[in-house]
Amino acid sequence: MADLTKIQIPEDRKPTDGRFGSGPSKVRPESLDALRAVATTYLGTSHRQRTVRDQVARLRQGIADLFDLPDGYEVVLGNGGTTAFWEVAVFSLIRNQAQCASFGEFGSKFVAAVKDAPFLADPSVRQAAPGTAPELIAEAGVDAYATPHNETSTGVAVPVRRVAGADPGALMLHDATSAAGGLAVDVAESDVYYFAPQKALASDGGLWLALLSPTALERAHEIKESGRYIPTFLDLITAIDNSRLSQTYNTPALATIFLAAEQVDWLLSQGGLSWAAKRTAESASVLYGWAERCPVAQPFVTDPALRSPMVATIDFDDSVDAAGLAAALRANGILDTEPYRKLGRNQLRVALYPAIDPADVAALTSCLDYLLEQS
Ligand SMILES: *Cc1c(COP(=O)(O)O)cnc(C)c1O
């Protein structure tokens, strides 16, 4: 097959911004301008002083507003990203046994973290093939249910809903890393809605945020008082206490906090979560609609109800070299449309986060049409 990377896509077809990666994802230039404006008064200053703590407070308040935080819930944050929060959940939230949904890379990584903990029972795992999703079901003895809200590796989104018939006090944990800020959610249906800001929140990595219900806060205290060994860095009580003081336990990435606060305030100024969900749905209908019309492409997720409006995965017929398409896009400045590597499909994966303009998604499909015509 011809070297697709030699093809020059006409400028008038290209998106204004070529960043379509699922994470780290497009940071809005306006956020960077705002960061530049505080470059000498905020960056490089003490995270124990007001200037930085005010930004932490602004981020916590913005998140509370964005998610219409139910009474008694708290916004807690700490360092290390979602992967660190998985260990926080293992140490500070699961009492004995969890039931976990596993239908892609990220769900399965949490399963592995739970399995590795010598003080927990083996998790009950609800598995489904990539491109589909399993249902969590009530099970006696399970004290925590966990699922991704959006499985970033496969482009499958599931509703956030409590498990009917679960033991009283059982926690619902939702990994919303690639959902939070662009997918509608009723946080009251979750006890632990957690995420990192380098995806839909258009910031940088290294931080985790969690919306904790009163039941989850209580659970963290109960486990702490039980005497379980908990490394201080992974102790949720440490994070709760510091968050209430608009701080983190150790030094955070100040730029990450500022950029996340900027994005949250931007989302709020546009109309909040319902506006963001409408925008991502519009991008999704552009891209999935294109794939359905294109004779050599189709959405990987066959059930339209499970198709993610945040991260779209598009399969191509064997006659098309999807890796070649991604490389050609990259050569033309359109970045990170490669599929999740371990999925191993002839596929493109495209982020549709709210920072990404639906018009740029339409431009991307025009670029794909051009490449398919020329190849
Ligand atoms: C990206 C991602 C993670 C990992 O986040 P890190 O901040 O890199 O640890 C976990 N879960 C989901 C669903 C993700 O999309």
The ligand as an ORCA input file, in Angstrom:
! r2SCAN-3c Opt
* xyz 0 1
  C      -6.661      7.682     31.859
  C      -7.459      6.803     32.740
  C      -6.926      6.299     33.931
  C      -5.508      6.554     34.347
  O      -5.363      7.864     34.785
  P      -3.949      8.361     35.368
  O      -4.247      9.732     35.876
  O      -2.983      8.318     34.237
  O      -3.559      7.424     36.438
  C      -7.749      5.532     34.713
  N      -9.020      5.264     34.375
  C      -9.564      5.728     33.227
  C     -10.978      5.399     32.904
  C      -8.798      6.508     32.381
  O      -9.327      6.975     31.235
*
